[in-house]
Amino acid sequence: MKKTLSIILFVVGFIATYLIMCYCIPGLRIKLAAEPKEYFIESIKYAAIFKTITSCVVGGIFAALPYIIKKK
């Protein structure tokens, strides 16, 4: 049960962090006048390595929450 919950929390944390970095942080947003589909694809590709590493760290923290809470 905890393992499944950790996997779900990791995926949700990863996706949420990645999208927040794509659209909410001004320094990581792209300036592109294009249709929404192309803008979405380009914003995912822009600074992908940095966003992926950061999202993995945040996702890992989210995945560890069930284990941290259980210890207390």
CHARMM internal coordinates of N, CA and C (Angstrom, degrees):
IC EDIT
DIST 1 N 1 CA 1.4450
DIST 1 CA 1 C 1.5294
ANGL 1 N 1 CA 1 C 110.93
DIST 1 C 2 N 1.3582
ANGL 1 CA 1 C 2 N 116.61
DIHE 1 N 1 CA 1 C 2 N -47.40
DIST 2 N 2 CA 1.4625
ANGL 1 C 2 N 2 CA 119.56
DIHE 1 CA 1 C 2 N 2 CA -179.54
DIST 2 CA 2 C 1.5234
ANGL 2 N 2 CA 2 C 111.36
DIHE 1 C 2 N 2 CA 2 C -65.24
DIST 2 C 3 N 1.3374
ANGL 2 CA 2 C 3 N 116.27
DIHE 2 N 2 CA 2 C 3 N -35.23
DIST 3 N 3 CA 1.4592
ANGL 2 C 3 N 3 CA 119.79
DIHE 2 CA 2 C 3 N 3 CA -179.03
DIST 3 CA 3 C 1.5346
ANGL 3 N 3 CA 3 C 110.66
DIHE 2 C 3 N 3 CA 3 C -66.66
DIST 3 C 4 N 1.3098
ANGL 3 CA 3 C 4 N 116.62
DIHE 3 N 3 CA 3 C 4 N -43.01
DIST 4 N 4 CA 1.4610
ANGL 3 C 4 N 4 CA 120.87
DIHE 3 CA 3 C 4 N 4 CA 178.25
DIST 4 CA 4 C 1.5218
ANGL 4 N 4 CA 4 C 110.79
DIHE 3 C 4 N 4 CA 4 C -64.31
DIST 4 C 5 N 1.3211
ANGL 4 CA 4 C 5 N 116.48
DIHE 4 N 4 CA 4 C 5 N -43.69
DIST 5 N 5 CA 1.4587
ANGL 4 C 5 N 5 CA 120.96
DIHE 4 CA 4 C 5 N 5 CA 178.26
DIST 5 CA 5 C 1.5278
ANGL 5 N 5 CA 5 C 110.59
DIHE 4 C 5 N 5 CA 5 C -62.63
DIST 5 C 6 N 1.3210
ANGL 5 CA 5 C 6 N 117.79
DIHE 5 N 5 CA 5 C 6 N -39.55
DIST 6 N 6 CA 1.4608
ANGL 5 C 6 N 6 CA 121.43
DIHE 5 CA 5 C 6 N 6 CA 178.58
DIST 6 CA 6 C 1.5239
ANGL 6 N 6 CA 6 C 111.50
DIHE 5 C 6 N 6 CA 6 C -64.16
DIST 6 C 7 N 1.3131
ANGL 6 CA 6 C 7 N 116.44
DIHE 6 N 6 CA 6 C 7 N -40.86
DIST 7 N 7 CA 1.4661
ANGL 6 C 7 N 7 CA 120.09
DIHE 6 CA 6 C 7 N 7 CA 178.62
DIST 7 CA 7 C 1.5245
ANGL 7 N 7 CA 7 C 110.66
DIHE 6 C 7 N 7 CA 7 C -64.71
DIST 7 C 8 N 1.3190
ANGL 7 CA 7 C 8 N 116.75
DIHE 7 N 7 CA 7 C 8 N -43.96
DIST 8 N 8 CA 1.4649
ANGL 7 C 8 N 8 CA 120.96
DIHE 7 CA 7 C 8 N 8 CA 178.85
DIST 8 CA 8 C 1.5235
ANGL 8 N 8 CA 8 C 110.39
DIHE 7 C 8 N 8 CA 8 C -62.99
DIST 8 C 9 N 1.3366
ANGL 8 CA 8 C 9 N 117.49
DIHE 8 N 8 CA 8 C 9 N -44.63
DIST 9 N 9 CA 1.4560
ANGL 8 C 9 N 9 CA 120.65
DIHE 8 CA 8 C 9 N 9 CA 179.04
DIST 9 CA 9 C 1.5248
ANGL 9 N 9 CA 9 C 112.16
DIHE 8 C 9 N 9 CA 9 C -63.98
DIST 9 C 10 N 1.3319
ANGL 9 CA 9 C 10 N 117.05
DIHE 9 N 9 CA 9 C 10 N -37.28
DIST 10 N 10 CA 1.4598
ANGL 9 C 10 N 10 CA 120.33
DIHE 9 CA 9 C 10 N 10 CA 177.03
DIST 10 CA 10 C 1.5229
ANGL 10 N 10 CA 10 C 111.14
DIHE 9 C 10 N 10 CA 10 C -62.11
DIST 10 C 11 N 1.3305
ANGL 10 CA 10 C 11 N 116.08
DIHE 10 N 10 CA 10 C 11 N -48.23
DIST 11 N 11 CA 1.4663
ANGL 10 C 11 N 11 CA 120.38
DIHE 10 CA 10 C 11 N 11 CA -178.57
DIST 11 CA 11 C 1.5262
ANGL 11 N 11 CA 11 C 110.86
DIHE 10 C 11 N 11 CA 11 C -63.03
DIST 11 C 12 N 1.3225
ANGL 11 CA 11 C 12 N 117.04
DIHE 11 N 11 CA 11 C 12 N -45.51
DIST 12 N 12 CA 1.4641
ANGL 11 C 12 N 12 CA 120.56
DIHE 11 CA 11 C 12 N 12 CA -179.97
DIST 12 CA 12 C 1.5278
ANGL 12 N 12 CA 12 C 110.26
DIHE 11 C 12 N 12 CA 12 C -64.32
DIST 12 C 13 N 1.3203
ANGL 12 CA 12 C 13 N 117.91
DIHE 12 N 12 CA 12 C 13 N -44.49
DIST 13 N 13 CA 1.4569
ANGL 12 C 13 N 13 CA 121.55
DIHE 12 CA 12 C 13 N 13 CA 179.01
DIST 13 CA 13 C 1.5203
ANGL 13 N 13 CA 13 C 112.46
DIHE 12 C 13 N 13 CA 13 C -63.71
DIST 13 C 14 N 1.3252
ANGL 13 CA 13 C 14 N 116.35
DIHE 13 N 13 CA 13 C 14 N -40.73
DIST 14 N 14 CA 1.4634
ANGL 13 C 14 N 14 CA 121.17
DIHE 13 CA 13 C 14 N 14 CA 179.20
DIST 14 CA 14 C 1.5228
ANGL 14 N 14 CA 14 C 110.81
DIHE 13 C 14 N 14 CA 14 C -62.86
DIST 14 C 15 N 1.3371
ANGL 14 CA 14 C 15 N 116.60
DIHE 14 N 14 CA 14 C 15 N -51.57
DIST 15 N 15 CA 1.4587
ANGL 14 C 15 N 15 CA 120.77
DIHE 14 CA 14 C 15 N 15 CA -177.67
DIST 15 CA 15 C 1.5279
ANGL 15 N 15 CA 15 C 111.16
DIHE 14 C 15 N 15 CA 15 C -63.88
DIST 15 C 16 N 1.3237
ANGL 15 CA 15 C 16 N 116.81
DIHE 15 N 15 CA 15 C 16 N -44.66
DIST 16 N 16 CA 1.4627
ANGL 15 C 16 N 16 CA 120.12
DIHE 15 CA 15 C 16 N 16 CA -178.98
DIST 16 CA 16 C 1.5335
ANGL 16 N 16 CA 16 C 110.95
DIHE 15 C 16 N 16 CA 16 C -62.68
DIST 16 C 17 N 1.3134
ANGL 16 CA 16 C 17 N 117.59
DIHE 16 N 16 CA 16 C 17 N -44.25
DIST 17 N 17 CA 1.4631
ANGL 16 C 17 N 17 CA 120.89
DIHE 16 CA 16 C 17 N 17 CA 179.99
DIST 17 CA 17 C 1.5160
ANGL 17 N 17 CA 17 C 111.10
DIHE 16 C 17 N 17 CA 17 C -64.51
DIST 17 C 18 N 1.3188
ANGL 17 CA 17 C 18 N 117.17
DIHE 17 N 17 CA 17 C 18 N -42.66
DIST 18 N 18 CA 1.4628
ANGL 17 C 18 N 18 CA 121.15
DIHE 17 CA 17 C 18 N 18 CA -179.18
DIST 18 CA 18 C 1.5264
ANGL 18 N 18 CA 18 C 110.60
DIHE 17 C 18 N 18 CA 18 C -62.75
DIST 18 C 19 N 1.3207
ANGL 18 CA 18 C 19 N 116.76
DIHE 18 N 18 CA 18 C 19 N -45.82
DIST 19 N 19 CA 1.4633
ANGL 18 C 19 N 19 CA 119.70
DIHE 18 CA 18 C 19 N 19 CA -179.42
DIST 19 CA 19 C 1.5203
ANGL 19 N 19 CA 19 C 112.06
DIHE 18 C 19 N 19 CA 19 C -69.15
DIST 19 C 20 N 1.3175
ANGL 19 CA 19 C 20 N 117.48
DIHE 19 N 19 CA 19 C 20 N -35.94
DIST 20 N 20 CA 1.4674
ANGL 19 C 20 N 20 CA 119.74
DIHE 19 CA 19 C 20 N 20 CA 176.08
DIST 20 CA 20 C 1.5221
ANGL 20 N 20 CA 20 C 110.02
DIHE 19 C 20 N 20 CA 20 C -62.42
DIST 20 C 21 N 1.3301
ANGL 20 CA 20 C 21 N 116.96
DIHE 20 N 20 CA 20 C 21 N -41.55
DIST 21 N 21 CA 1.4590
ANGL 20 C 21 N 21 CA 119.18
DIHE 20 CA 20 C 21 N 21 CA 178.45
DIST 21 CA 21 C 1.5247
ANGL 21 N 21 CA 21 C 111.59
DIHE 20 C 21 N 21 CA 21 C -68.05
DIST 21 C 22 N 1.3316
ANGL 21 CA 21 C 22 N 117.33
DIHE 21 N 21 CA 21 C 22 N -32.36
DIST 22 N 22 CA 1.4694
ANGL 21 C 22 N 22 CA 120.33
DIHE 21 CA 21 C 22 N 22 CA 179.77
DIST 22 CA 22 C 1.5241
ANGL 22 N 22 CA 22 C 112.18
DIHE 21 C 22 N 22 CA 22 C -69.55
DIST 22 C 23 N 1.3260
ANGL 22 CA 22 C 23 N 117.64
DIHE 22 N 22 CA 22 C 23 N -38.54
DIST 23 N 23 CA 1.4557
ANGL 22 C 23 N 23 CA 120.01
DIHE 22 CA 22 C 23 N 23 CA -169.50
DIST 23 CA 23 C 1.5245
ANGL 23 N 23 CA 23 C 115.73
DIHE 22 C 23 N 23 CA 23 C -116.24
DIST 23 C 24 N 1.3090
ANGL 23 CA 23 C 24 N 120.40
DIHE 23 N 23 CA 23 C 24 N -19.43
DIST 24 N 24 CA 1.4638
ANGL 23 C 24 N 24 CA 121.32
DIHE 23 CA 23 C 24 N 24 CA -173.00
DIST 24 CA 24 C 1.5211
ANGL 24 N 24 CA 24 C 115.09
DIHE 23 C 24 N 24 CA 24 C -107.83
DIST 24 C 25 N 1.3032
ANGL 24 CA 24 C 25 N 118.60
DIHE 24 N 24 CA 24 C 25 N -20.63
DIST 25 N 25 CA 1.4603
ANGL 24 C 25 N 25 CA 120.83
DIHE 24 CA 24 C 25 N 25 CA -179.32
DIST 25 CA 25 C 1.5347
ANGL 25 N 25 CA 25 C 108.13
DIHE 24 C 25 N 25 CA 25 C -96.17
DIST 25 C 26 N 1.3278
ANGL 25 CA 25 C 26 N 116.93
DIHE 25 N 25 CA 25 C 26 N 113.51
DIST 26 N 26 CA 1.4709
ANGL 25 C 26 N 26 CA 120.13
DIHE 25 CA 25 C 26 N 26 CA -174.00
DIST 26 CA 26 C 1.5317
ANGL 26 N 26 CA 26 C 114.86
DIHE 25 C 26 N 26 CA 26 C -55.54
DIST 26 C 27 N 1.3148
ANGL 26 CA 26 C 27 N 118.29
DIHE 26 N 26 CA 26 C 27 N -36.67
DIST 27 N 27 CA 1.4608
ANGL 26 C 27 N 27 CA 120.80
DIHE 26 CA 26 C 27 N 27 CA -179.39
DIST 27 CA 27 C 1.5130
ANGL 27 N 27 CA 27 C 113.98
DIHE 26 C 27 N 27 CA 27 C -69.41
DIST 27 C 28 N 1.3133
ANGL 27 CA 27 C 28 N 117.89
DIHE 27 N 27 CA 27 C 28 N -19.98
DIST 28 N 28 CA 1.4630
ANGL 27 C 28 N 28 CA 121.60
DIHE 27 CA 27 C 28 N 28 CA -178.63
DIST 28 CA 28 C 1.5296
ANGL 28 N 28 CA 28 C 112.86
DIHE 27 C 28 N 28 CA 28 C -105.33
DIST 28 C 29 N 1.3144
ANGL 28 CA 28 C 29 N 116.99
DIHE 28 N 28 CA 28 C 29 N -2.10
DIST 29 N 29 CA 1.4640
ANGL 28 C 29 N 29 CA 120.22
DIHE 28 CA 28 C 29 N 29 CA 177.11
DIST 29 CA 29 C 1.5158
ANGL 29 N 29 CA 29 C 109.78
DIHE 28 C 29 N 29 CA 29 C -78.19
DIST 29 C 30 N 1.3147
ANGL 29 CA 29 C 30 N 116.25
DIHE 29 N 29 CA 29 C 30 N 149.78
DIST 30 N 30 CA 1.4590
ANGL 29 C 30 N 30 CA 119.60
DIHE 29 CA 29 C 30 N 30 CA 176.99
DIST 30 CA 30 C 1.5169
ANGL 30 N 30 CA 30 C 109.26
DIHE 29 C 30 N 30 CA 30 C -101.36
DIST 30 C 31 N 1.3153
ANGL 30 CA 30 C 31 N 115.11
DIHE 30 N 30 CA 30 C 31 N 151.14
DIST 31 N 31 CA 1.4574
ANGL 30 C 31 N 31 CA 120.52
DIHE 30 CA 30 C 31 N 31 CA 176.23
DIST 31 CA 31 C 1.5196
ANGL 31 N 31 CA 31 C 106.74
DIHE 30 C 31 N 31 CA 31 C -102.71
DIST 31 C 32 N 1.3103
ANGL 31 CA 31 C 32 N 116.35
DIHE 31 N 31 CA 31 C 32 N 98.21
DIST 32 N 32 CA 1.4526
ANGL 31 C 32 N 32 CA 121.28
DIHE 31 CA 31 C 32 N 32 CA -176.12
DIST 32 CA 32 C 1.5176
ANGL 32 N 32 CA 32 C 109.18
DIHE 31 C 32 N 32 CA 32 C -141.91
DIST 32 C 33 N 1.3048
ANGL 32 CA 32 C 33 N 115.50
DIHE 32 N 32 CA 32 C 33 N 123.65
DIST 33 N 33 CA 1.4684
ANGL 32 C 33 N 33 CA 120.25
DIHE 32 CA 32 C 33 N 33 CA 175.87
DIST 33 CA 33 C 1.5233
ANGL 33 N 33 CA 33 C 107.32
DIHE 32 C 33 N 33 CA 33 C -94.38
DIST 33 C 34 N 1.3114
ANGL 33 CA 33 C 34 N 115.70
DIHE 33 N 33 CA 33 C 34 N 96.50
DIST 34 N 34 CA 1.4605
ANGL 33 C 34 N 34 CA 120.80
DIHE 33 CA 33 C 34 N 34 CA -177.55
DIST 34 CA 34 C 1.5215
ANGL 34 N 34 CA 34 C 108.61
DIHE 33 C 34 N 34 CA 34 C -150.64
DIST 34 C 35 N 1.3140
ANGL 34 CA 34 C 35 N 115.12
DIHE 34 N 34 CA 34 C 35 N 173.24
DIST 35 N 35 CA 1.4603
ANGL 34 C 35 N 35 CA 119.08
DIHE 34 CA 34 C 35 N 35 CA 177.29
DIST 35 CA 35 C 1.5285
ANGL 35 N 35 CA 35 C 109.40
DIHE 34 C 35 N 35 CA 35 C -69.88
DIST 35 C 36 N 1.3196
ANGL 35 CA 35 C 36 N 117.34
DIHE 35 N 35 CA 35 C 36 N 157.24
DIST 36 N 36 CA 1.4752
ANGL 35 C 36 N 36 CA 120.83
DIHE 35 CA 35 C 36 N 36 CA -172.66
DIST 36 CA 36 C 1.5329
ANGL 36 N 36 CA 36 C 115.20
DIHE 35 C 36 N 36 CA 36 C -55.21
DIST 36 C 37 N 1.3290
ANGL 36 CA 36 C 37 N 117.42
DIHE 36 N 36 CA 36 C 37 N -39.11
DIST 37 N 37 CA 1.4652
ANGL 36 C 37 N 37 CA 119.66
DIHE 36 CA 36 C 37 N 37 CA -178.56
DIST 37 CA 37 C 1.5332
ANGL 37 N 37 CA 37 C 111.00
DIHE 36 C 37 N 37 CA 37 C -63.43
DIST 37 C 38 N 1.3277
ANGL 37 CA 37 C 38 N 116.92
DIHE 37 N 37 CA 37 C 38 N -45.49
DIST 38 N 38 CA 1.4583
ANGL 37 C 38 N 38 CA 120.78
DIHE 37 CA 37 C 38 N 38 CA 179.84
DIST 38 CA 38 C 1.5302
ANGL 38 N 38 CA 38 C 111.02
DIHE 37 C 38 N 38 CA 38 C -67.49
DIST 38 C 39 N 1.3250
ANGL 38 CA 38 C 39 N 117.31
DIHE 38 N 38 CA 38 C 39 N -39.35
DIST 39 N 39 CA 1.4625
ANGL 38 C 39 N 39 CA 121.45
DIHE 38 CA 38 C 39 N 39 CA 178.22
DIST 39 CA 39 C 1.5290
ANGL 39 N 39 CA 39 C 110.56
DIHE 38 C 39 N 39 CA 39 C -62.25
DIST 39 C 40 N 1.3382
ANGL 39 CA 39 C 40 N 117.24
DIHE 39 N 39 CA 39 C 40 N -43.12
DIST 40 N 40 CA 1.4572
ANGL 39 C 40 N 40 CA 122.09
DIHE 39 CA 39 C 40 N 40 CA 179.15
DIST 40 CA 40 C 1.5304
ANGL 40 N 40 CA 40 C 110.75
DIHE 39 C 40 N 40 CA 40 C -60.95
DIST 40 C 41 N 1.3058
ANGL 40 CA 40 C 41 N 117.28
DIHE 40 N 40 CA 40 C 41 N -46.87
DIST 41 N 41 CA 1.4680
ANGL 40 C 41 N 41 CA 121.42
DIHE 40 CA 40 C 41 N 41 CA -178.76
DIST 41 CA 41 C 1.5271
ANGL 41 N 41 CA 41 C 110.95
DIHE 40 C 41 N 41 CA 41 C -64.38
DIST 41 C 42 N 1.3203
ANGL 41 CA 41 C 42 N 117.10
DIHE 41 N 41 CA 41 C 42 N -44.46
DIST 42 N 42 CA 1.4641
ANGL 41 C 42 N 42 CA 120.41
DIHE 41 CA 41 C 42 N 42 CA -179.90
DIST 42 CA 42 C 1.5226
ANGL 42 N 42 CA 42 C 112.28
DIHE 41 C 42 N 42 CA 42 C -67.82
DIST 42 C 43 N 1.3308
ANGL 42 CA 42 C 43 N 117.59
DIHE 42 N 42 CA 42 C 43 N -35.87
DIST 43 N 43 CA 1.4692
ANGL 42 C 43 N 43 CA 119.34
DIHE 42 CA 42 C 43 N 43 CA 178.95
DIST 43 CA 43 C 1.5218
ANGL 43 N 43 CA 43 C 111.15
DIHE 42 C 43 N 43 CA 43 C -69.91
DIST 43 C 44 N 1.3169
ANGL 43 CA 43 C 44 N 118.01
DIHE 43 N 43 CA 43 C 44 N -28.46
DIST 44 N 44 CA 1.4639
ANGL 43 C 44 N 44 CA 121.14
DIHE 43 CA 43 C 44 N 44 CA 175.38
DIST 44 CA 44 C 1.5329
ANGL 44 N 44 CA 44 C 110.31
DIHE 43 C 44 N 44 CA 44 C -71.30
DIST 44 C 45 N 1.3222
ANGL 44 CA 44 C 45 N 117.42
DIHE 44 N 44 CA 44 C 45 N -38.63
DIST 45 N 45 CA 1.4624
ANGL 44 C 45 N 45 CA 120.92
DIHE 44 CA 44 C 45 N 45 CA -178.13
DIST 45 CA 45 C 1.5225
ANGL 45 N 45 CA 45 C 113.27
DIHE 44 C 45 N 45 CA 45 C -76.04
DIST 45 C 46 N 1.3227
ANGL 45 CA 45 C 46 N 118.70
DIHE 45 N 45 CA 45 C 46 N -26.39
DIST 46 N 46 CA 1.4647
ANGL 45 C 46 N 46 CA 122.29
DIHE 45 CA 45 C 46 N 46 CA -176.19
DIST 46 CA 46 C 1.5293
ANGL 46 N 46 CA 46 C 110.12
DIHE 45 C 46 N 46 CA 46 C -69.82
DIST 46 C 47 N 1.3138
ANGL 46 CA 46 C 47 N 117.52
DIHE 46 N 46 CA 46 C 47 N 124.69
DIST 47 N 47 CA 1.4687
ANGL 46 C 47 N 47 CA 125.15
DIHE 46 CA 46 C 47 N 47 CA -179.47
DIST 47 CA 47 C 1.5290
ANGL 47 N 47 CA 47 C 111.14
DIHE 46 C 47 N 47 CA 47 C 54.25
DIST 47 C 48 N 1.3114
ANGL 47 CA 47 C 48 N 116.54
DIHE 47 N 47 CA 47 C 48 N 42.03
DIST 48 N 48 CA 1.4593
ANGL 47 C 48 N 48 CA 122.06
DIHE 47 CA 47 C 48 N 48 CA -173.47
DIST 48 CA 48 C 1.5279
ANGL 48 N 48 CA 48 C 112.93
DIHE 47 C 48 N 48 CA 48 C -62.96
DIST 48 C 49 N 1.3118
ANGL 48 CA 48 C 49 N 118.49
DIHE 48 N 48 CA 48 C 49 N -39.32
DIST 49 N 49 CA 1.4620
ANGL 48 C 49 N 49 CA 120.45
DIHE 48 CA 48 C 49 N 49 CA -177.50
DIST 49 CA 49 C 1.5293
ANGL 49 N 49 CA 49 C 110.41
DIHE 48 C 49 N 49 CA 49 C -65.78
DIST 49 C 50 N 1.3228
ANGL 49 CA 49 C 50 N 117.13
DIHE 49 N 49 CA 49 C 50 N -46.64
DIST 50 N 50 CA 1.4655
ANGL 49 C 50 N 50 CA 120.85
DIHE 49 CA 49 C 50 N 50 CA 178.57
DIST 50 CA 50 C 1.5258
ANGL 50 N 50 CA 50 C 110.93
DIHE 49 C 50 N 50 CA 50 C -61.79
DIST 50 C 51 N 1.3198
ANGL 50 CA 50 C 51 N 116.88
DIHE 50 N 50 CA 50 C 51 N -46.12
DIST 51 N 51 CA 1.4690
ANGL 50 C 51 N 51 CA 120.85
DIHE 50 CA 50 C 51 N 51 CA -179.00
DIST 51 CA 51 C 1.5282
ANGL 51 N 51 CA 51 C 111.23
DIHE 50 C 51 N 51 CA 51 C -64.76
DIST 51 C 52 N 1.3296
ANGL 51 CA 51 C 52 N 117.22
DIHE 51 N 51 CA 51 C 52 N -37.97
DIST 52 N 52 CA 1.4640
ANGL 51 C 52 N 52 CA 120.79
DIHE 51 CA 51 C 52 N 52 CA -179.75
DIST 52 CA 52 C 1.5223
ANGL 52 N 52 CA 52 C 110.95
DIHE 51 C 52 N 52 CA 52 C -67.25
DIST 52 C 53 N 1.3141
ANGL 52 CA 52 C 53 N 117.37
DIHE 52 N 52 CA 52 C 53 N -45.37
DIST 53 N 53 CA 1.4695
ANGL 52 C 53 N 53 CA 120.44
DIHE 52 CA 52 C 53 N 53 CA 179.96
DIST 53 CA 53 C 1.5235
ANGL 53 N 53 CA 53 C 110.59
DIHE 52 C 53 N 53 CA 53 C -62.92
DIST 53 C 54 N 1.3320
ANGL 53 CA 53 C 54 N 116.51
DIHE 53 N 53 CA 53 C 54 N -46.20
DIST 54 N 54 CA 1.4593
ANGL 53 C 54 N 54 CA 120.30
DIHE 53 CA 53 C 54 N 54 CA 179.58
DIST 54 CA 54 C 1.5281
ANGL 54 N 54 CA 54 C 110.99
DIHE 53 C 54 N 54 CA 54 C -62.84
DIST 54 C 55 N 1.3132
ANGL 54 CA 54 C 55 N 116.72
DIHE 54 N 54 CA 54 C 55 N -42.37
DIST 55 N 55 CA 1.4681
ANGL 54 C 55 N 55 CA 120.55
DIHE 54 CA 54 C 55 N 55 CA 179.93
DIST 55 CA 55 C 1.5259
ANGL 55 N 55 CA 55 C 111.76
DIHE 54 C 55 N 55 CA 55 C -66.32
DIST 55 C 56 N 1.3270
ANGL 55 CA 55 C 56 N 117.59
DIHE 55 N 55 CA 55 C 56 N -35.06
DIST 56 N 56 CA 1.4639
ANGL 55 C 56 N 56 CA 120.56
DIHE 55 CA 55 C 56 N 56 CA 176.84
DIST 56 CA 56 C 1.5267
ANGL 56 N 56 CA 56 C 111.08
DIHE 55 C 56 N 56 CA 56 C -65.59
DIST 56 C 57 N 1.3127
ANGL 56 CA 56 C 57 N 116.57
DIHE 56 N 56 CA 56 C 57 N -39.95
DIST 57 N 57 CA 1.4709
ANGL 56 C 57 N 57 CA 119.74
DIHE 56 CA 56 C 57 N 57 CA 178.60
DIST 57 CA 57 C 1.5299
ANGL 57 N 57 CA 57 C 110.07
DIHE 56 C 57 N 57 CA 57 C -63.75
DIST 57 C 58 N 1.3287
ANGL 57 CA 57 C 58 N 116.76
DIHE 57 N 57 CA 57 C 58 N -48.23
DIST 58 N 58 CA 1.4617
ANGL 57 C 58 N 58 CA 120.21
DIHE 57 CA 57 C 58 N 58 CA 179.67
DIST 58 CA 58 C 1.5317
ANGL 58 N 58 CA 58 C 110.64
DIHE 57 C 58 N 58 CA 58 C -64.57
DIST 58 C 59 N 1.3281
ANGL 58 CA 58 C 59 N 117.44
DIHE 58 N 58 CA 58 C 59 N -41.66
DIST 59 N 59 CA 1.4589
ANGL 58 C 59 N 59 CA 120.78
DIHE 58 CA 58 C 59 N 59 CA 176.61
DIST 59 CA 59 C 1.5175
ANGL 59 N 59 CA 59 C 112.28
DIHE 58 C 59 N 59 CA 59 C -61.42
DIST 59 C 60 N 1.3360
ANGL 59 CA 59 C 60 N 116.30
DIHE 59 N 59 CA 59 C 60 N -38.02
DIST 60 N 60 CA 1.4625
ANGL 59 C 60 N 60 CA 120.30
DIHE 59 CA 59 C 60 N 60 CA 176.74
DIST 60 CA 60 C 1.5163
ANGL 60 N 60 CA 60 C 112.29
DIHE 59 C 60 N 60 CA 60 C -64.39
DIST 60 C 61 N 1.3199
ANGL 60 CA 60 C 61 N 116.13
DIHE 60 N 60 CA 60 C 61 N -38.66
DIST 61 N 61 CA 1.4655
ANGL 60 C 61 N 61 CA 119.96
DIHE 60 CA 60 C 61 N 61 CA 176.83
DIST 61 CA 61 C 1.5218
ANGL 61 N 61 CA 61 C 109.92
DIHE 60 C 61 N 61 CA 61 C -64.49
DIST 61 C 62 N 1.3331
ANGL 61 CA 61 C 62 N 116.58
DIHE 61 N 61 CA 61 C 62 N -43.85
DIST 62 N 62 CA 1.4663
ANGL 61 C 62 N 62 CA 120.22
DIHE 61 CA 61 C 62 N 62 CA 177.68
DIST 62 CA 62 C 1.5280
ANGL 62 N 62 CA 62 C 110.91
DIHE 61 C 62 N 62 CA 62 C -62.23
DIST 62 C 63 N 1.3427
ANGL 62 CA 62 C 63 N 116.97
DIHE 62 N 62 CA 62 C 63 N -40.62
DIST 63 N 63 CA 1.4629
ANGL 62 C 63 N 63 CA 120.68
DIHE 62 CA 62 C 63 N 63 CA -178.92
DIST 63 CA 63 C 1.5221
ANGL 63 N 63 CA 63 C 111.77
DIHE 62 C 63 N 63 CA 63 C -66.82
DIST 63 C 64 N 1.3230
ANGL 63 CA 63 C 64 N 117.59
DIHE 63 N 63 CA 63 C 64 N -28.37
DIST 64 N 64 CA 1.4592
ANGL 63 C 64 N 64 CA 121.31
DIHE 63 CA 63 C 64 N 64 CA -179.24
DIST 64 CA 64 C 1.5230
ANGL 64 N 64 CA 64 C 112.74
DIHE 63 C 64 N 64 CA 64 C -80.45
DIST 64 C 65 N 1.3143
ANGL 64 CA 64 C 65 N 118.01
DIHE 64 N 64 CA 64 C 65 N -14.04
DIST 65 N 65 CA 1.4663
ANGL 64 C 65 N 65 CA 120.89
DIHE 64 CA 64 C 65 N 65 CA -176.99
DIST 65 CA 65 C 1.5304
ANGL 65 N 65 CA 65 C 114.52
DIHE 64 C 65 N 65 CA 65 C -55.01
DIST 65 C 66 N 1.3341
ANGL 65 CA 65 C 66 N 120.17
DIHE 65 N 65 CA 65 C 66 N -45.28
DIST 66 N 66 CA 1.4721
ANGL 65 C 66 N 66 CA 118.06
DIHE 65 CA 65 C 66 N 66 CA 179.03
DIST 66 CA 66 C 1.5243
ANGL 66 N 66 CA 66 C 113.50
DIHE 65 C 66 N 66 CA 66 C -60.09
DIST 66 C 67 N 1.3229
ANGL 66 CA 66 C 67 N 117.21
DIHE 66 N 66 CA 66 C 67 N -35.07
DIST 67 N 67 CA 1.4590
ANGL 66 C 67 N 67 CA 121.23
DIHE 66 CA 66 C 67 N 67 CA 179.37
DIST 67 CA 67 C 1.5261
ANGL 67 N 67 CA 67 C 111.68
DIHE 66 C 67 N 67 CA 67 C -74.14
DIST 67 C 68 N 1.3263
ANGL 67 CA 67 C 68 N 116.50
DIHE 67 N 67 CA 67 C 68 N -37.17
DIST 68 N 68 CA 1.4596
ANGL 67 C 68 N 68 CA 120.99
DIHE 67 CA 67 C 68 N 68 CA 178.96
DIST 68 CA 68 C 1.5254
ANGL 68 N 68 CA 68 C 110.22
DIHE 67 C 68 N 68 CA 68 C -68.12
DIST 68 C 69 N 1.3137
ANGL 68 CA 68 C 69 N 116.50
DIHE 68 N 68 CA 68 C 69 N -44.20
DIST 69 N 69 CA 1.4696
ANGL 68 C 69 N 69 CA 121.16
DIHE 68 CA 68 C 69 N 69 CA -179.89
DIST 69 CA 69 C 1.5313
ANGL 69 N 69 CA 69 C 110.64
DIHE 68 C 69 N 69 CA 69 C -65.93
DIST 69 C 70 N 1.3302
ANGL 69 CA 69 C 70 N 117.12
DIHE 69 N 69 CA 69 C 70 N -37.74
DIST 70 N 70 CA 1.4660
ANGL 69 C 70 N 70 CA 121.87
DIHE 69 CA 69 C 70 N 70 CA -179.13
DIST 70 CA 70 C 1.5377
ANGL 70 N 70 CA 70 C 111.18
DIHE 69 C 70 N 70 CA 70 C -64.41
DIST 70 C 71 N 1.3374
ANGL 70 CA 70 C 71 N 117.60
DIHE 70 N 70 CA 70 C 71 N -34.65
DIST 71 N 71 CA 1.4617
ANGL 70 C 71 N 71 CA 120.76
DIHE 70 CA 70 C 71 N 71 CA -178.77
DIST 71 CA 71 C 1.5174
ANGL 71 N 71 CA 71 C 112.61
DIHE 70 C 71 N 71 CA 71 C -67.55
DIST 71 C 72 N 1.3287
ANGL 71 CA 71 C 72 N 117.10
DIHE 71 N 71 CA 71 C 72 N -29.33
DIST 72 N 72 CA 1.4619
ANGL 71 C 72 N 72 CA 120.00
DIHE 71 CA 71 C 72 N 72 CA -176.82
DIST 72 CA 72 C 1.4646
ANGL 72 N 72 CA 72 C 112.36
DIHE 71 C 72 N 72 CA 72 C -79.63
END
COOR INIT
IC SEED 1 N 1 CA 1 C
IC BUILD
